[in-house]
Amino acid sequence: MSAFYVGRGLVALICNENAHIGAVAVGEFDREEKRASSSVITRRGHRDDAVAKKAARSISRHTGEPVCVIAGIHIDNITGEEIEQVLANADALVDQLIRRI
């Protein structure tokens, strides 16, 4: 995971050694409602939307600012157990980023 600021917003990249653009999510924090939401665009045939959407919402909720998350994680012949591990790893990376901000 890498991240950098664009003005007050944050752009984050979550990928492995097979990096690509699989899904892009934007997180937004509504100060009046005190809640975060996210929207995602997923490339055809990719399943990176779960990682991107959850990360964008979590980071935005913490920062109160807009967030763009680009996710691209590819593992050939991935198993259900490996998918669960990827999701857990992504959550841990997001938690680490939030603690550092």
N, C-alpha and C positions, 0 to 999 in steps of 0.2 A: 504494500500500500504506500502510495505517495500522495501528498496533498500540498496545495499552495493557494494563497489568497489572490483573489481578483477583486480589488476594492475591499468591501466588507464581506463579500461572499467567499466561499471556499470551493475549490475544485479538487476532487479526490479520485484517484485511480486505484482500483482493486483488480489485480491480475496475478497470474502465475508466469512461469517461463514461456508459456504459449500465449502471451498477451495479444489481445485483439479488442475491438469494440463490439461487444455483444449486446449491451444495453446501456442506456443513458437515463438517469433519473434526476429530477430536480426536486429538492426539498424546500419547503417554504414554511416559515413560522408566522402564525397569525397572532399578533400581540393582543388584539382585542379578545379573541376567543381563548388565548393562551394554549394553542395546540399547533402541532406540526402536521403537515400533510406532504405527500409526494406523488409525483406523476412519473410514469416511465414509458420509454419507447424501446422496444426490443427488436433487434434484427431478426429477420425470418430464419428459423432454424436454430436460434440460440435460446438459452434458458438462463441467462445471466440476470434477468429482471428481478428475481427474488433478492439477490444480493444487493443490486443497485438501489432498489426501492426502499428496502429496510434501512440501508446505510444512510441514504439521503434524508429520510425522515428522522432517524436517530441523531444525526449530526446537527440538523437544523433545529431540532427540539433543544439540543444542548446550547447551541450558539445563538439562537434567536435570529439567525441570518440565513440568506439563501445559500443553498448548497447544490452543486452538480456532481454526481457520482457517475463515473464511467467504469463499467465492470466487464471484464473479459477473461474468464477462467476456462481453460480447455484441458480436459483429461480424456484421452482415448478410452473407449469402452468402460466408462465410469460405472461403478456399482452403487447401489443404494447406500451402502455404508460409507463409501467415499463421498457421496453427495452430502451426507450428514456431516462429515468431517470438514468439507469445504465450507459449508454454512457456518459451522462452529468457529472455524478459523477466521472467516470474514467478520463474524461478530466480535471476536477477540481483537482483531485489528482495529475495528471501529472503536471499541472501548478504549484501547490504548491511545488512539488519536484524540478522543474526547478528553481523556485524562491529561494529555499534553497541551491542549488548547487553553 
